[in-house]
Protein backbone atom coordinates (compact mmCIF):
# COMPACT_ATOMS: atom_id res chain seq x y z
CA UNK A 1 0.00 0.00 0.00
CA UNK A 2 1.28 3.44 -0.84
CA UNK A 3 0.05 6.67 0.66
CA UNK A 4 -0.12 10.02 -1.09
CA UNK A 5 -0.87 13.39 0.44
CA UNK A 6 -2.38 16.37 -1.34
CA UNK A 7 1.13 17.18 -2.57
CA UNK A 8 1.73 13.64 -3.87
CA UNK A 9 2.70 12.45 -7.31
CA UNK A 10 1.26 13.42 -10.68
CA UNK A 11 -1.05 10.38 -10.69
CA UNK A 12 -3.33 11.12 -7.80
CA UNK A 13 -6.91 11.72 -6.80
CA UNK A 14 -7.94 15.09 -5.38
CA UNK A 15 -10.96 15.61 -3.14
CA UNK A 16 -12.74 18.92 -2.70
CA UNK A 17 -13.45 20.08 0.85
CA UNK A 18 -17.23 19.67 0.42
CA UNK A 19 -16.84 16.12 -0.94
CA UNK A 20 -14.60 15.18 1.98
CA UNK A 21 -17.05 16.69 4.48
CA UNK A 22 -20.00 14.82 2.96
CA UNK A 23 -18.12 11.50 2.84
CA UNK A 24 -16.88 11.85 6.44
CA UNK A 25 -20.44 12.60 7.59
CA UNK A 26 -21.65 9.43 5.86
CA UNK A 27 -18.76 7.35 7.24
CA UNK A 28 -19.43 8.53 10.78
CA UNK A 29 -23.18 8.02 10.30
CA UNK A 30 -22.48 4.36 9.53
CA UNK A 31 -20.32 4.05 12.66
CA UNK A 32 -16.94 3.85 10.91
CA UNK A 33 -13.70 5.04 12.53
CA UNK A 34 -12.52 7.72 10.09
CA UNK A 35 -8.90 7.23 11.21
CA UNK A 36 -8.93 3.75 9.65
CA UNK A 37 -11.89 3.55 7.26
CA UNK A 38 -12.17 5.40 3.98
CA UNK A 39 -13.97 5.86 0.72
CA UNK A 40 -13.11 3.35 -2.00
CA UNK A 41 -13.27 4.89 -5.46
CA UNK A 42 -13.16 2.40 -8.33
CA UNK A 43 -13.96 1.82 -11.98
CA UNK A 44 -16.05 -1.11 -13.19
CA UNK A 45 -17.30 -2.42 -16.51
CA UNK A 46 -20.78 -1.18 -17.28
CA UNK A 47 -22.99 1.49 -18.69
CA UNK A 48 -23.56 2.38 -22.32
CA UNK A 49 -20.09 3.94 -22.72
CA UNK A 50 -18.29 0.90 -21.23
CA UNK A 51 -17.00 2.03 -17.81
CA UNK A 52 -18.66 3.46 -14.72
CA UNK A 53 -17.54 4.77 -11.35
CA UNK A 54 -18.24 3.01 -8.11
CA UNK A 55 -17.87 4.15 -4.51
CA UNK A 56 -18.26 2.37 -1.20
CA UNK A 57 -16.86 2.56 2.29
CA UNK A 58 -14.11 0.15 3.34
CA UNK A 59 -12.80 -0.37 6.85
CA UNK A 60 -9.18 -0.48 5.63
CA UNK A 61 -7.20 -0.40 2.37
CA UNK A 62 -6.03 -3.50 0.50
CA UNK A 63 -2.28 -4.18 0.33
CA UNK A 64 -1.94 -2.94 -3.27
CA UNK A 65 -4.18 0.16 -2.91
CA UNK A 66 -2.94 3.69 -3.13
CA UNK A 67 -4.32 5.74 -0.26
CA UNK A 68 -4.93 9.45 -0.68
CA UNK A 69 -5.68 11.70 2.26
CA UNK A 70 -7.51 14.99 1.75
CA UNK A 71 -9.31 17.09 4.35
CA UNK A 72 -9.20 14.17 6.86
CA UNK A 73 -10.78 11.75 4.35
CA UNK A 74 -8.93 8.63 3.26
CA UNK A 75 -9.58 7.50 -0.33
CA UNK A 76 -8.59 3.98 -1.44
CA UNK A 77 -7.91 3.24 -5.13
CA UNK A 78 -6.87 -0.14 -6.55
CA UNK A 79 -4.17 -0.27 -9.27
CA UNK A 80 -6.55 -1.25 -12.12
CA UNK A 81 -8.90 1.67 -11.36
CA UNK A 82 -6.01 4.11 -11.05
CA UNK A 83 -5.26 3.59 -14.76
CA UNK A 84 -8.63 5.16 -15.57
CA UNK A 85 -9.08 7.78 -12.84
CA UNK A 86 -5.58 9.03 -12.01
CA UNK A 87 -5.62 12.83 -11.98
CA UNK A 88 -9.34 13.04 -11.20
CA UNK A 89 -11.11 15.29 -8.70
CA UNK A 90 -13.90 13.98 -6.49
CA UNK A 91 -16.49 16.67 -5.84
CA UNK A 92 -19.94 16.87 -4.28
CA UNK A 93 -22.70 18.74 -6.08
CA UNK A 94 -26.16 19.68 -4.97
CA UNK A 95 -29.00 21.08 -6.98
CA UNK A 96 -32.52 20.70 -8.28
CA UNK A 97 -31.70 17.31 -9.84
CA UNK A 98 -30.46 16.00 -6.49
CA UNK A 99 -27.17 15.93 -4.66
CA UNK A 100 -24.31 13.51 -5.05
CA UNK A 101 -20.67 12.84 -5.66
CA UNK A 102 -19.18 13.63 -9.06
CA UNK A 103 -15.83 12.60 -10.54
CA UNK A 104 -14.14 15.18 -12.76
CA UNK A 105 -11.90 12.90 -14.81
CA UNK A 106 -9.38 14.37 -17.28
CA UNK A 107 -8.94 10.94 -18.91
CA UNK A 108 -12.51 10.74 -20.26
CA UNK A 109 -12.78 10.75 -24.04
CA UNK A 110 -16.58 10.48 -24.13
CA UNK A 111 -19.54 9.98 -21.81
CA UNK A 112 -22.95 8.46 -22.40
CA UNK A 113 -25.93 10.78 -22.70
CA UNK A 114 -27.03 10.29 -19.11
CA UNK A 115 -23.51 10.90 -17.77
CA UNK A 116 -23.42 7.62 -15.82
CA UNK A 117 -20.65 5.93 -17.80
CA UNK A 118 -17.56 6.92 -19.76
CA UNK A 119 -14.81 5.84 -22.13
CA UNK A 120 -11.09 6.65 -21.90
N, C-alpha and C positions, 0 to 999 in steps of 0.2 A: 504494500500500500504506500502510495506517495501522497504527500500533503502539500497543497499550494495555498498561499495566502493571496490577498488581493493584488499583491505585487509579484505574483508568480510568473510562470513562463508564458510564451506567446500562445500556447494551446491551453486555454483555461475557460472556465465558465464564470461569468460575473453574475451577481445578484443585486438587484436594486434594493434600497432600504425598505420600501413598502412590501416587496415580495418576501424579504427575509422576515419582516414583522408578521405578515399574514401566515407564513409557514410555521414560525415559532409558536404563534397563537394556536394553530391547529395541532402541532406536536404536543404542546402542553395540555391542550384540551383532551387529547387521547391518553394522557398520563405518561408520556415519554420523558425521559431525562435528556434535556437538550445538550448536555455536556457530552453524551455518548451517541444518542440517536441523531438521525439526519434525514434529509430529503434525498431520495434516489431519483435521479433524472436519467431516463434511458430512451433509446430509440428501438422501435419494434416494426416488424413487417406489418403493413396494413394500410387501409385507406385507399382511395382511388388514385393517389399519386405514388403509392408504393411504400412509404415510410410514415410513421406517426410517433409522436412523443408520448411517453408515459412517465408518471410520477407516482411515488408511493413513499411511505415512511419506512425506514429500516432502523433497527435498534443499534446496528454497528456496520461499518463497511466490510466488504469482502477483501481478501488479501491482495487482489490485483486491482482494486479500485483506486482511482485518484480522488482525493478528498479536498474539496475547496471550502474555505471558511470565509464567510462574508457577513458582517453585521450580526455576529453570534450564531449564524446558521451554518450547519455543516451540510454540504452537498456531496453525494457519492455518485461517481460516474464510472461505469465499467469500460474497459479498453475498446470493445467493439463500438459502443455508443459514442465514445469520444471522437472516433473517426468522422462522425456525422455532425456532432454538435460542438466541437472545439471552437472557441471564440464567440460563443453565444452569450446572450444576456437573458436571464430569467427575470421577468417583470410581473407585476400584478396590476390588472386593469379592472376598473369598475365602470358601469354605465347602464344605459337603458336596456341593453341586450343581456345584462347580467355581468357578474364579476367573476374573475378567474385568473389563473396564471397564464402567461404568454411567453413563448420563447422567441426571441429575436435572433435568428440564425443567419449569419453571413454566408453560410455554405449552401443555402437553398437556391436551386436553379428555377424551380417552379413549385406552385402549390395548387391543390385542387380548389374548386370553386367555393367550397364551404370553409376552407382554411384549416381543415382538420388533419391533412396529410401533406407530405412534401416529397420532393425529389432533389438529390444533390448531384 
